[in-house]
Amino acid sequence: MTQFMDVHHGMQGITDEELQRAHAADLAIEKEEGVHFERAWADPVSGTVYCLSEAPSAEAVRRIHERAGHPADEIRPVPLSIW
Amino acid sequence: MTQFMDVHHGMQGITDEELQRAHAADLAIEKEEGVHFERAWADPVSGTVYCLSEAPSAEAVRRIHERAGHPADEIRPVPLSIW
C-alpha cells in the first residue's frame, strides 16, 4: 500500500457540508478497490481540494473518485512523508 | 490561525533524508513568523512536495520556505478539512 495525494480543481464555493458529503461518497465504496481516504483539505476560494489516501495504485484512487462523482485532476504517489 | 497547503515542483529525485533536512530547516525558523509546518509528503518521480502548515497568513508561509531555501510554487489556505 502506498500513500497518494490527489488534487481537484474547479470546486469554487465548496462548503464544509459538501466536502463531508463528497468524502462520505468515497468512503461508501472505497473498500471495493482497497482504498482508504484518510484526510481532505479544501480551499473554497480557488476551488482546490487535496485528498490523502492509502491505496494499492493511483488507478484505484482514480476509479473511486470517478464513481463517487468527483474525478481527480492530479493523483500522485507520495512514498516519502513527515508526520 | 489557518491551515495552508503549499506545493513545491521540480524536486525530482528528492530522498527521505533531503525531505527531513528541508523540514528541519523550516522548523528551525518557523516560530519567527508564527508558522508551524505539520506534515509533508513527497513524490520523488514527479518532483512534487506538499506541505501542510498552520500559520497567520500565506505570506508568512512563503517567507519561511524562502528563507529556508525552498520557495513554494503554490500556497493556498485550506479552511475546510476532514480528519
Backbone of each chain as nested JSON, in Angstrom:
{
  "chains": [
    {"id": "A", "residues": [
      {"number": 1, "name": "MET", "atoms": {"N": [0.851, -1.194, 0.0], "CA": [0.0, 0.0, 0.0], "C": [0.887, 1.246, 0.0]}},
      {"number": 2, "name": "THR", "atoms": {"N": [0.459, 2.212, -0.726], "CA": [1.213, 3.467, -0.855], "C": [0.27, 4.612, -0.519]}},
      {"number": 3, "name": "GLN", "atoms": {"N": [0.841, 5.705, -0.034], "CA": [0.01, 6.894, 0.14], "C": [-0.047, 7.672, -1.173]}},
      {"number": 4, "name": "PHE", "atoms": {"N": [-1.182, 8.304, -1.416], "CA": [-1.376, 9.133, -2.609], "C": [-1.956, 10.476, -2.192]}},
      {"number": 5, "name": "MET", "atoms": {"N": [-1.532, 11.518, -2.898], "CA": [-2.173, 12.822, -2.741], "C": [-2.859, 13.115, -4.07]}},
      {"number": 6, "name": "ASP", "atoms": {"N": [-4.135, 13.428, -4.019], "CA": [-4.788, 13.84, -5.26], "C": [-5.376, 15.227, -5.104]}},
      {"number": 7, "name": "VAL", "atoms": {"N": [-5.541, 15.884, -6.236], "CA": [-5.973, 17.282, -6.24], "C": [-7.147, 17.447, -7.202]}},
      {"number": 8, "name": "HIS", "atoms": {"N": [-8.161, 18.15, -6.731], "CA": [-9.319, 18.501, -7.554], "C": [-9.325, 20.014, -7.755]}},
      {"number": 9, "name": "HIS", "atoms": {"N": [-9.56, 20.451, -8.98], "CA": [-9.681, 21.886, -9.25], "C": [-11.145, 22.197, -9.579]}},
      {"number": 10, "name": "GLY", "atoms": {"N": [-11.474, 23.473, -9.637], "CA": [-12.811, 23.892, -10.093], "C": [-13.916, 23.717, -9.072]}},
      {"number": 11, "name": "MET", "atoms": {"N": [-13.561, 23.558, -7.787], "CA": [-14.591, 23.374, -6.768], "C": [-14.83, 24.659, -5.967]}},
      {"number": 12, "name": "GLN", "atoms": {"N": [-14.828, 25.794, -6.694], "CA": [-15.063, 27.085, -6.048], "C": [-16.383, 27.073, -5.291]}},
      {"number": 13, "name": "GLY", "atoms": {"N": [-16.338, 27.612, -4.076], "CA": [-17.557, 27.752, -3.29], "C": [-17.945, 26.508, -2.508]}},
      {"number": 14, "name": "ILE", "atoms": {"N": [-17.102, 25.484, -2.54], "CA": [-17.435, 24.258, -1.807], "C": [-17.633, 24.574, -0.322]}},
      {"number": 15, "name": "THR", "atoms": {"N": [-18.67, 23.997, 0.258], "CA": [-18.957, 24.215, 1.68], "C": [-18.432, 23.031, 2.501]}},
      {"number": 16, "name": "ASP", "atoms": {"N": [-18.402, 23.238, 3.796], "CA": [-17.973, 22.15, 4.675], "C": [-18.897, 20.943, 4.508]}},
      {"number": 17, "name": "GLU", "atoms": {"N": [-20.19, 21.204, 4.396], "CA": [-21.148, 20.103, 4.242], "C": [-20.919, 19.349, 2.922]}},
      {"number": 18, "name": "GLU", "atoms": {"N": [-20.635, 20.085, 1.859], "CA": [-20.38, 19.429, 0.564], "C": [-19.097, 18.599, 0.604]}},
      {"number": 19, "name": "LEU", "atoms": {"N": [-18.082, 19.12, 1.309], "CA": [-16.836, 18.359, 1.448], "C": [-17.094, 17.067, 2.216]}},
      {"number": 20, "name": "GLN", "atoms": {"N": [-17.86, 17.168, 3.294], "CA": [-18.184, 15.98, 4.098], "C": [-18.967, 14.969, 3.26]}},
      {"number": 21, "name": "ARG", "atoms": {"N": [-19.909, 15.474, 2.462], "CA": [-20.743, 14.58, 1.656], "C": [-19.911, 13.88, 0.575]}},
      {"number": 22, "name": "ALA", "atoms": {"N": [-18.987, 14.643, -0.04], "CA": [-18.121, 14.051, -1.076], "C": [-17.228, 12.975, -0.457]}},
      {"number": 23, "name": "HIS", "atoms": {"N": [-16.704, 13.268, 0.724], "CA": [-15.835, 12.304, 1.412], "C": [-16.631, 11.048, 1.772]}},
      {"number": 24, "name": "ALA", "atoms": {"N": [-17.863, 11.24, 2.25], "CA": [-18.703, 10.09, 2.608], "C": [-18.988, 9.225, 1.381]}},
      {"number": 25, "name": "ALA", "atoms": {"N": [-19.143, 9.867, 0.216], "CA": [-19.396, 9.101, -1.017], "C": [-18.185, 8.246, -1.38]}},
      {"number": 26, "name": "ASP", "atoms": {"N": [-16.989, 8.771, -1.116], "CA": [-15.774, 7.967, -1.329], "C": [-15.726, 6.8, -0.343]}},
      {"number": 27, "name": "LEU", "atoms": {"N": [-15.969, 7.109, 0.928], "CA": [-15.866, 6.066, 1.966], "C": [-16.848, 4.924, 1.71]}},
      {"number": 28, "name": "ALA", "atoms": {"N": [-17.996, 5.264, 1.13], "CA": [-19.036, 4.257, 0.927], "C": [-18.605, 3.155, -0.033]}},
      {"number": 29, "name": "ILE", "atoms": {"N": [-17.676, 3.459, -0.955], "CA": [-17.292, 2.463, -1.976], "C": [-15.802, 2.155, -1.993]}},
      {"number": 30, "name": "GLU", "atoms": {"N": [-15.007, 2.826, -1.162], "CA": [-13.546, 2.705, -1.263], "C": [-13.024, 1.288, -1.045]}},
      {"number": 31, "name": "LYS", "atoms": {"N": [-13.704, 0.514, -0.204], "CA": [-13.223, -0.834, 0.102], "C": [-13.236, -1.747, -1.124]}},
      {"number": 32, "name": "GLU", "atoms": {"N": [-14.095, -1.429, -2.087], "CA": [-14.182, -2.257, -3.291], "C": [-12.879, -2.242, -4.091]}},
      {"number": 33, "name": "GLU", "atoms": {"N": [-12.059, -1.216, -3.868], "CA": [-10.773, -1.1, -4.561], "C": [-9.607, -1.148, -3.586]}},
      {"number": 34, "name": "GLY", "atoms": {"N": [-9.888, -1.421, -2.312], "CA": [-8.803, -1.482, -1.323], "C": [-8.197, -0.128, -1.002]}},
      {"number": 35, "name": "VAL", "atoms": {"N": [-8.984, 0.933, -1.22], "CA": [-8.521, 2.31, -0.989], "C": [-9.04, 2.786, 0.369]}},
      {"number": 36, "name": "HIS", "atoms": {"N": [-8.263, 3.66, 1.027], "CA": [-8.837, 4.378, 2.176], "C": [-8.477, 5.857, 2.1]}},
      {"number": 37, "name": "PHE", "atoms": {"N": [-9.499, 6.689, 2.044], "CA": [-9.288, 8.141, 2.04], "C": [-9.159, 8.612, 3.473]}},
      {"number": 38, "name": "GLU", "atoms": {"N": [-7.972, 9.138, 3.809], "CA": [-7.638, 9.457, 5.208], "C": [-7.971, 10.886, 5.595]}},
      {"number": 39, "name": "ARG", "atoms": {"N": [-7.639, 11.826, 4.724], "CA": [-7.803, 13.235, 5.044], "C": [-8.196, 13.994, 3.783]}},
      {"number": 40, "name": "ALA", "atoms": {"N": [-8.792, 15.169, 3.952], "CA": [-9.068, 16.046, 2.814], "C": [-9.032, 17.481, 3.303]}},
      {"number": 41, "name": "TRP", "atoms": {"N": [-8.599, 18.381, 2.425], "CA": [-8.494, 19.795, 2.756], "C": [-9.045, 20.586, 1.568]}},
      {"number": 42, "name": "ALA", "atoms": {"N": [-9.769, 21.66, 1.84], "CA": [-10.366, 22.409, 0.735], "C": [-10.171, 23.907, 0.876]}},
      {"number": 43, "name": "ASP", "atoms": {"N": [-9.901, 24.534, -0.264], "CA": [-9.854, 25.994, -0.383], "C": [-11.025, 26.412, -1.266]}},
      {"number": 44, "name": "PRO", "atoms": {"N": [-12.12, 26.894, -0.67], "CA": [-13.3, 27.244, -1.462], "C": [-13.058, 28.404, -2.425]}},
      {"number": 45, "name": "VAL", "atoms": {"N": [-12.071, 29.257, -2.142], "CA": [-11.839, 30.433, -2.986], "C": [-11.218, 30.029, -4.331]}},
      {"number": 46, "name": "SER", "atoms": {"N": [-10.138, 29.274, -4.289], "CA": [-9.515, 28.821, -5.552], "C": [-10.217, 27.579, -6.092]}},
      {"number": 47, "name": "GLY", "atoms": {"N": [-11.045, 26.935, -5.257], "CA": [-11.746, 25.73, -5.706], "C": [-10.864, 24.497, -5.74]}},
      {"number": 48, "name": "THR", "atoms": {"N": [-9.878, 24.457, -4.846], "CA": [-8.916, 23.343, -4.823], "C": [-9.203, 22.421, -3.652]}},
      {"number": 49, "name": "VAL", "atoms": {"N": [-9.231, 21.121, -3.906], "CA": [-9.394, 20.133, -2.837], "C": [-8.241, 19.138, -2.933]}},
      {"number": 50, "name": "TYR", "atoms": {"N": [-7.584, 18.892, -1.806], "CA": [-6.492, 17.922, -1.695], "C": [-7.006, 16.729, -0.895]}},
      {"number": 51, "name": "CYS", "atoms": {"N": [-6.746, 15.517, -1.375], "CA": [-7.148, 14.308, -0.648], "C": [-5.941, 13.411, -0.435]}},
      {"number": 52, "name": "LEU", "atoms": {"N": [-5.786, 12.928, 0.777], "CA": [-4.721, 11.983, 1.114], "C": [-5.345, 10.602, 1.278]}},
      {"number": 53, "name": "SER", "atoms": {"N": [-4.776, 9.629, 0.586], "CA": [-5.327, 8.271, 0.678], "C": [-4.209, 7.245, 0.787]}},
      {"number": 54, "name": "GLU", "atoms": {"N": [-4.613, 6.051, 1.161], "CA": [-3.724, 4.897, 1.098], "C": [-4.401, 3.944, 0.124]}},
      {"number": 55, "name": "ALA", "atoms": {"N": [-3.641, 3.45, -0.823], "CA": [-4.274, 2.67, -1.89], "C": [-3.268, 1.755, -2.57]}},
      {"number": 56, "name": "PRO", "atoms": {"N": [-3.769, 0.734, -3.256], "CA": [-2.859, -0.158, -3.99], "C": [-2.298, 0.48, -5.262]}},
      {"number": 57, "name": "SER", "atoms": {"N": [-2.97, 1.489, -5.819], "CA": [-2.498, 2.129, -7.055], "C": [-3.213, 3.453, -7.272]}},
      {"number": 58, "name": "ALA", "atoms": {"N": [-2.618, 4.3, -8.117], "CA": [-3.267, 5.566, -8.482], "C": [-4.562, 5.287, -9.246]}},
      {"number": 59, "name": "GLU", "atoms": {"N": [-4.558, 4.219, -10.039], "CA": [-5.764, 3.856, -10.8], "C": [-6.943, 3.56, -9.872]}},
      {"number": 60, "name": "ALA", "atoms": {"N": [-6.656, 2.889, -8.748], "CA": [-7.713, 2.576, -7.787], "C": [-8.292, 3.867, -7.197]}},
      {"number": 61, "name": "VAL", "atoms": {"N": [-7.418, 4.804, -6.864], "CA": [-7.879, 6.107, -6.354], "C": [-8.734, 6.808, -7.414]}},
      {"number": 62, "name": "ARG", "atoms": {"N": [-8.236, 6.794, -8.661], "CA": [-8.942, 7.451, -9.763], "C": [-10.353, 6.882, -9.932]}},
      {"number": 63, "name": "ARG", "atoms": {"N": [-10.449, 5.556, -9.908], "CA": [-11.759, 4.919, -10.129], "C": [-12.751, 5.243, -9.009]}},
      {"number": 64, "name": "ILE", "atoms": {"N": [-12.294, 5.231, -7.759], "CA": [-13.221, 5.532, -6.653], "C": [-13.717, 6.969, -6.752]}},
      {"number": 65, "name": "HIS", "atoms": {"N": [-12.811, 7.904, -6.968], "CA": [-13.221, 9.313, -7.076], "C": [-14.18, 9.515, -8.261]}},
      {"number": 66, "name": "GLU", "atoms": {"N": [-13.911, 8.851, -9.382], "CA": [-14.799, 8.975, -10.555], "C": [-16.183, 8.428, -10.248]}},
      {"number": 67, "name": "ARG", "atoms": {"N": [-16.231, 7.24, -9.66], "CA": [-17.528, 6.61, -9.362], "C": [-18.295, 7.404, -8.321]}},
      {"number": 68, "name": "ALA", "atoms": {"N": [-17.566, 8.081, -7.426], "CA": [-18.224, 8.888, -6.391], "C": [-18.699, 10.237, -6.949]}},
      {"number": 69, "name": "GLY", "atoms": {"N": [-18.338, 10.513, -8.204], "CA": [-18.865, 11.715, -8.853], "C": [-17.958, 12.929, -8.835]}},
      {"number": 70, "name": "HIS", "atoms": {"N": [-16.698, 12.744, -8.404], "CA": [-15.781, 13.895, -8.386], "C": [-14.381, 13.444, -8.821]}},
      {"number": 71, "name": "PRO", "atoms": {"N": [-14.189, 13.284, -10.152], "CA": [-12.884, 12.845, -10.659], "C": [-11.758, 13.779, -10.236]}},
      {"number": 72, "name": "ALA", "atoms": {"N": [-10.599, 13.211, -9.94], "CA": [-9.431, 13.999, -9.539], "C": [-8.684, 14.494, -10.771]}},
      {"number": 73, "name": "ASP", "atoms": {"N": [-8.109, 15.679, -10.668], "CA": [-7.325, 16.235, -11.767], "C": [-5.874, 15.768, -11.732]}},
      {"number": 74, "name": "GLU", "atoms": {"N": [-5.366, 15.491, -10.56], "CA": [-3.982, 15.005, -10.409], "C": [-3.988, 13.941, -9.312]}},
      {"number": 75, "name": "ILE", "atoms": {"N": [-3.247, 12.879, -9.515], "CA": [-3.082, 11.855, -8.473], "C": [-1.608, 11.478, -8.463]}},
      {"number": 76, "name": "ARG", "atoms": {"N": [-0.946, 11.665, -7.33], "CA": [0.482, 11.343, -7.255], "C": [0.779, 10.462, -6.048]}},
      {"number": 77, "name": "PRO", "atoms": {"N": [1.626, 9.454, -6.223], "CA": [2.075, 8.684, -5.06], "C": [2.976, 9.574, -4.22]}},
      {"number": 78, "name": "VAL", "atoms": {"N": [2.872, 9.463, -2.9], "CA": [3.757, 10.22, -2.006], "C": [4.42, 9.237, -1.034]}},
      {"number": 79, "name": "PRO", "atoms": {"N": [5.411, 8.493, -1.555], "CA": [6.035, 7.462, -0.721], "C": [6.856, 8.042, 0.434]}},
      {"number": 80, "name": "LEU", "atoms": {"N": [7.256, 9.308, 0.333], "CA": [8.003, 9.947, 1.423], "C": [7.077, 10.881, 2.177]}},
      {"number": 81, "name": "SER", "atoms": {"N": [7.174, 10.844, 3.516], "CA": [6.338, 11.766, 4.28], "C": [6.94, 12.062, 5.631]}},
      {"number": 82, "name": "ILE", "atoms": {"N": [6.487, 13.16, 6.204], "CA": [6.881, 13.588, 7.543], "C": [5.628, 13.762, 8.383]}},
      {"number": 83, "name": "TRP", "atoms": {"N": [5.615, 13.125, 9.537], "CA": [4.467, 13.215, 10.45], "C": [4.764, 14.203, 11.548]}}
    ]},
    {"id": "B", "residues": [
      {"number": 1, "name": "MET", "atoms": {"N": [-5.487, 31.624, 13.348], "CA": [-4.583, 30.736, 12.604], "C": [-5.39, 29.915, 11.6]}},
      {"number": 2, "name": "THR", "atoms": {"N": [-4.816, 29.741, 10.461], "CA": [-5.464, 28.997, 9.377], "C": [-4.513, 27.897, 8.922]}},
      {"number": 3, "name": "GLN", "atoms": {"N": [-5.075, 26.831, 8.406], "CA": [-4.212, 25.828, 7.791], "C": [-3.938, 26.22, 6.34]}},
      {"number": 4, "name": "PHE", "atoms": {"N": [-2.735, 25.889, 5.877], "CA": [-2.335, 26.145, 4.495], "C": [-1.747, 24.868, 3.906]}},
      {"number": 5, "name": "MET", "atoms": {"N": [-1.992, 24.669, 2.609], "CA": [-1.304, 23.61, 1.88], "C": [-0.429, 24.311, 0.846]}},
      {"number": 6, "name": "ASP", "atoms": {"N": [0.852, 23.985, 0.842], "CA": [1.693, 24.541, -0.212], "C": [2.327, 23.419, -1.01]}},
      {"number": 7, "name": "VAL", "atoms": {"N": [2.688, 23.759, -2.24], "CA": [3.195, 22.765, -3.178], "C": [4.493, 23.263, -3.792]}},
      {"number": 8, "name": "HIS", "atoms": {"N": [5.475, 22.381, -3.831], "CA": [6.755, 22.653, -4.487], "C": [6.868, 21.726, -5.704]}},
      {"number": 9, "name": "HIS", "atoms": {"N": [7.301, 22.297, -6.834], "CA": [7.551, 21.468, -8.019], "C": [9.067, 21.404, -8.267]}},
      {"number": 10, "name": "GLY", "atoms": {"N": [9.47, 20.531, -9.156], "CA": [10.872, 20.488, -9.583], "C": [11.814, 19.815, -8.608]}},
      {"number": 11, "name": "MET", "atoms": {"N": [11.287, 19.021, -7.669], "CA": [12.148, 18.366, -6.683], "C": [12.345, 16.884, -7.022]}},
      {"number": 12, "name": "GLN", "atoms": {"N": [12.502, 16.615, -8.319], "CA": [12.713, 15.236, -8.769], "C": [13.912, 14.612, -8.054]}},
      {"number": 13, "name": "GLY", "atoms": {"N": [13.746, 13.385, -7.623], "CA": [14.849, 12.652, -7.007], "C": [15.045, 12.942, -5.535]}},
      {"number": 14, "name": "ILE", "atoms": {"N": [14.163, 13.736, -4.937], "CA": [14.317, 14.053, -3.508], "C": [14.325, 12.751, -2.686]}},
      {"number": 15, "name": "THR", "atoms": {"N": [15.238, 12.686, -1.735], "CA": [15.338, 11.498, -0.869], "C": [14.637, 11.777, 0.455]}},
      {"number": 16, "name": "ASP", "atoms": {"N": [14.436, 10.702, 1.204], "CA": [13.823, 10.867, 2.521], "C": [14.697, 11.772, 3.392]}},
      {"number": 17, "name": "GLU", "atoms": {"N": [16.002, 11.59, 3.314], "CA": [16.912, 12.413, 4.121], "C": [16.817, 13.888, 3.72]}},
      {"number": 18, "name": "GLU", "atoms": {"N": [16.732, 14.153, 2.421], "CA": [16.62, 15.549, 1.968], "C": [15.297, 16.176, 2.407]}},
      {"number": 19, "name": "LEU", "atoms": {"N": [14.234, 15.376, 2.375], "CA": [12.936, 15.882, 2.843], "C": [13.005, 16.223, 4.335]}},
      {"number": 20, "name": "GLN", "atoms": {"N": [13.611, 15.325, 5.11], "CA": [13.755, 15.567, 6.55], "C": [14.589, 16.827, 6.812]}},
      {"number": 21, "name": "ARG", "atoms": {"N": [15.651, 16.992, 6.033], "CA": [16.544, 18.144, 6.226], "C": [15.813, 19.448, 5.862]}},
      {"number": 22, "name": "ALA", "atoms": {"N": [15.05, 19.419, 4.773], "CA": [14.297, 20.611, 4.366], "C": [13.264, 20.98, 5.435]}},
      {"number": 23, "name": "HIS", "atoms": {"N": [12.595, 19.954, 5.96], "CA": [11.588, 20.19, 7.004], "C": [12.265, 20.762, 8.258]}},
      {"number": 24, "name": "ALA", "atoms": {"N": [13.423, 20.221, 8.62], "CA": [14.141, 20.721, 9.799], "C": [14.544, 22.184, 9.615]}},
      {"number": 25, "name": "ALA", "atoms": {"N": [14.889, 22.563, 8.383], "CA": [15.263, 23.957, 8.106], "C": [14.063, 24.885, 8.305]}},
      {"number": 26, "name": "ASP", "atoms": {"N": [12.877, 24.415, 7.941], "CA": [11.654, 25.196, 8.203], "C": [11.403, 25.307, 9.71]}},
      {"number": 27, "name": "LEU", "atoms": {"N": [11.48, 24.176, 10.402], "CA": [11.179, 24.167, 11.838], "C": [12.119, 25.083, 12.612]}},
      {"number": 28, "name": "ALA", "atoms": {"N": [13.346, 25.194, 12.136], "CA": [14.353, 25.98, 12.85], "C": [13.997, 27.464, 12.929]}},
      {"number": 29, "name": "ILE", "atoms": {"N": [13.227, 27.951, 11.942], "CA": [12.931, 29.391, 11.9], "C": [11.438, 29.718, 11.911]}},
      {"number": 30, "name": "GLU", "atoms": {"N": [10.579, 28.7, 11.877], "CA": [9.143, 28.945, 11.691], "C": [8.521, 29.811, 12.781]}},
      {"number": 31, "name": "LYS", "atoms": {"N": [9.015, 29.706, 14.009], "CA": [8.409, 30.456, 15.114], "C": [8.542, 31.962, 14.923]}},
      {"number": 32, "name": "GLU", "atoms": {"N": [9.558, 32.385, 14.156], "CA": [9.762, 33.82, 13.933], "C": [8.581, 34.455, 13.193]}},
      {"number": 33, "name": "GLU", "atoms": {"N": [7.806, 33.625, 12.488], "CA": [6.636, 34.125, 11.754], "C": [5.336, 33.532, 12.302]}},
      {"number": 34, "name": "GLY", "atoms": {"N": [5.423, 32.799, 13.415], "CA": [4.215, 32.201, 13.977], "C": [3.652, 31.058, 13.159]}},
      {"number": 35, "name": "VAL", "atoms": {"N": [4.521, 30.431, 12.355], "CA": [4.11, 29.329, 11.47], "C": [4.457, 28.002, 12.129]}},
      {"number": 36, "name": "HIS", "atoms": {"N": [3.662, 26.956, 11.853], "CA": [4.098, 25.605, 12.203], "C": [3.844, 24.657, 11.043]}},
      {"number": 37, "name": "PHE", "atoms": {"N": [4.917, 24.047, 10.552], "CA": [4.788, 23.059, 9.487], "C": [4.488, 21.706, 10.127]}},
      {"number": 38, "name": "GLU", "atoms": {"N": [3.294, 21.173, 9.812], "CA": [2.794, 19.976, 10.499], "C": [3.148, 18.678, 9.792]}},
      {"number": 39, "name": "ARG", "atoms": {"N": [3.0, 18.672, 8.468], "CA": [3.202, 17.449, 7.705], "C": [3.808, 17.796, 6.363]}},
      {"number": 40, "name": "ALA", "atoms": {"N": [4.442, 16.808, 5.729], "CA": [4.921, 16.985, 4.363], "C": [4.894, 15.634, 3.672]}},
      {"number": 41, "name": "TRP", "atoms": {"N": [4.65, 15.662, 2.375], "CA": [4.585, 14.437, 1.568], "C": [5.335, 14.706, 0.263]}},
      {"number": 42, "name": "ALA", "atoms": {"N": [6.082, 13.725, -0.213], "CA": [6.871, 13.949, -1.427], "C": [6.736, 12.81, -2.421]}},
      {"number": 43, "name": "ASP", "atoms": {"N": [6.671, 13.201, -3.688], "CA": [6.728, 12.265, -4.814], "C": [8.028, 12.533, -5.558]}},
      {"number": 44, "name": "PRO", "atoms": {"N": [9.06, 11.712, -5.343], "CA": [10.357, 11.961, -5.973], "C": [10.321, 11.843, -7.502]}},
      {"number": 45, "name": "VAL", "atoms": {"N": [9.341, 11.11, -8.041], "CA": [9.307, 10.904, -9.501], "C": [8.856, 12.176, -10.221]}},
      {"number": 46, "name": "SER", "atoms": {"N": [7.731, 12.743, -9.802], "CA": [7.274, 13.999, -10.427], "C": [7.967, 15.21, -9.821]}},
      {"number": 47, "name": "GLY", "atoms": {"N": [8.633, 15.023, -8.683], "CA": [9.321, 16.135, -8.032], "C": [8.386, 17.076, -7.299]}},
      {"number": 48, "name": "THR", "atoms": {"N": [7.277, 16.52, -6.798], "CA": [6.259, 17.335, -6.121], "C": [6.325, 17.125, -4.609]}},
      {"number": 49, "name": "VAL", "atoms": {"N": [6.313, 18.224, -3.85], "CA": [6.271, 18.145, -2.394], "C": [5.081, 18.972, -1.91]}},
      {"number": 50, "name": "TYR", "atoms": {"N": [4.264, 18.386, -1.041], "CA": [3.113, 19.044, -0.435], "C": [3.437, 19.275, 1.039]}},
      {"number": 51, "name": "CYS", "atoms": {"N": [3.171, 20.485, 1.537], "CA": [3.406, 20.781, 2.951], "C": [2.127, 21.329, 3.573]}},
      {"number": 52, "name": "LEU", "atoms": {"N": [1.782, 20.811, 4.724], "CA": [0.626, 21.297, 5.483], "C": [1.135, 22.104, 6.664]}},
      {"number": 53, "name": "SER", "atoms": {"N": [0.619, 23.308, 6.809], "CA": [1.071, 24.165, 7.911], "C": [-0.106, 24.859, 8.565]}},
      {"number": 54, "name": "GLU", "atoms": {"N": [0.165, 25.415, 9.732], "CA": [-0.768, 26.316, 10.391], "C": [-0.025, 27.637, 10.495]}},
      {"number": 55, "name": "ALA", "atoms": {"N": [-0.673, 28.713, 10.091], "CA": [0.054, 29.982, 10.001], "C": [-0.894, 31.161, 10.042]}},
      {"number": 56, "name": "PRO", "atoms": {"N": [-0.367, 32.332, 10.363], "CA": [-1.216, 33.527, 10.365], "C": [-1.565, 34.02, 8.96]}},
      {"number": 57, "name": "SER", "atoms": {"N": [-0.758, 33.672, 7.952], "CA": [-1.025, 34.135, 6.582], "C": [-0.196, 33.327, 5.585]}},
      {"number": 58, "name": "ALA", "atoms": {"N": [-0.618, 33.365, 4.323], "CA": [0.148, 32.703, 3.262], "C": [1.511, 33.37, 3.112]}},
      {"number": 59, "name": "GLU", "atoms": {"N": [1.564, 34.683, 3.339], "CA": [2.836, 35.409, 3.238], "C": [3.854, 34.88, 4.248]}},
      {"number": 60, "name": "ALA", "atoms": {"N": [3.371, 34.569, 5.456], "CA": [4.274, 34.041, 6.487], "C": [4.841, 32.686, 6.052]}},
      {"number": 61, "name": "VAL", "atoms": {"N": [3.985, 31.844, 5.491], "CA": [4.45, 30.542, 4.979], "C": [5.48, 30.764, 3.874]}},
      {"number": 62, "name": "ARG", "atoms": {"N": [5.167, 31.68, 2.958], "CA": [6.056, 31.967, 1.825], "C": [7.432, 32.41, 2.312]}},
      {"number": 63, "name": "ARG", "atoms": {"N": [7.455, 33.306, 3.303], "CA": [8.736, 33.824, 3.781], "C": [9.574, 32.737, 4.456]}},
      {"number": 64, "name": "ILE", "atoms": {"N": [8.945, 31.888, 5.269], "CA": [9.722, 30.838, 5.941], "C": [10.317, 29.869, 4.911]}},
      {"number": 65, "name": "HIS", "atoms": {"N": [9.511, 29.427, 3.957], "CA": [10.017, 28.493, 2.937], "C": [11.142, 29.137, 2.12]}},
      {"number": 66, "name": "GLU", "atoms": {"N": [10.993, 30.415, 1.794], "CA": [12.041, 31.109, 1.015], "C": [13.338, 31.192, 1.805]}},
      {"number": 67, "name": "ARG", "atoms": {"N": [13.232, 31.617, 3.064], "CA": [14.434, 31.756, 3.892], "C": [15.091, 30.407, 4.15]}},
      {"number": 68, "name": "ALA", "atoms": {"N": [14.286, 29.344, 4.191], "CA": [14.842, 28.006, 4.415], "C": [15.466, 27.435, 3.136]}},
      {"number": 69, "name": "GLY", "atoms": {"N": [15.301, 28.166, 2.02], "CA": [15.984, 27.754, 0.789], "C": [15.155, 26.945, -0.184]}},
      {"number": 70, "name": "HIS", "atoms": {"N": [13.845, 26.844, 0.058], "CA": [12.997, 26.076, -0.879], "C": [11.653, 26.787, -1.047]}},
      {"number": 71, "name": "PRO", "atoms": {"N": [11.626, 27.861, -1.871], "CA": [10.386, 28.609, -2.086], "C": [9.268, 27.706, -2.619]}},
      {"number": 72, "name": "ALA", "atoms": {"N": [8.057, 27.978, -2.166], "CA": [6.891, 27.203, -2.62], "C": [6.35, 27.773, -3.921]}},
      {"number": 73, "name": "ASP", "atoms": {"N": [5.823, 26.906, -4.783], "CA": [5.235, 27.348, -6.047], "C": [3.775, 27.74, -5.89]}},
      {"number": 74, "name": "GLU", "atoms": {"N": [3.089, 27.122, -4.951], "CA": [1.676, 27.439, -4.691], "C": [1.463, 27.399, -3.184]}},
      {"number": 75, "name": "ILE", "atoms": {"N": [0.698, 28.336, -2.671], "CA": [0.323, 28.32, -1.249], "C": [-1.156, 28.656, -1.178]}},
      {"number": 76, "name": "ARG", "atoms": {"N": [-1.949, 27.755, -0.612], "CA": [-3.392, 28.006, -0.53], "C": [-3.904, 27.777, 0.886]}},
      {"number": 77, "name": "PRO", "atoms": {"N": [-4.776, 28.665, 1.364], "CA": [-5.43, 28.401, 2.648], "C": [-6.39, 27.225, 2.462]}},
      {"number": 78, "name": "VAL", "atoms": {"N": [-6.473, 26.361, 3.474], "CA": [-7.427, 25.245, 3.409], "C": [-8.275, 25.275, 4.698]}},
      {"number": 79, "name": "PRO", "atoms": {"N": [-9.229, 26.228, 4.743], "CA": [-10.03, 26.39, 5.962], "C": [-10.962, 25.214, 6.229]}},
      {"number": 80, "name": "LEU", "atoms": {"N": [-11.275, 24.419, 5.189], "CA": [-12.13, 23.241, 5.383], "C": [-11.263, 21.996, 5.37]}},
      {"number": 81, "name": "SER", "atoms": {"N": [-11.536, 21.079, 6.308], "CA": [-10.767, 19.832, 6.284], "C": [-11.526, 18.695, 6.928]}},
      {"number": 82, "name": "ILE", "atoms": {"N": [-11.098, 17.495, 6.591], "CA": [-11.655, 16.269, 7.163], "C": [-10.526, 15.482, 7.787]}},
      {"number": 83, "name": "TRP", "atoms": {"N": [-10.708, 15.11, 9.033], "CA": [-9.686, 14.342, 9.762], "C": [-10.073, 12.881, 9.776]}}
    ]}
  ]
}
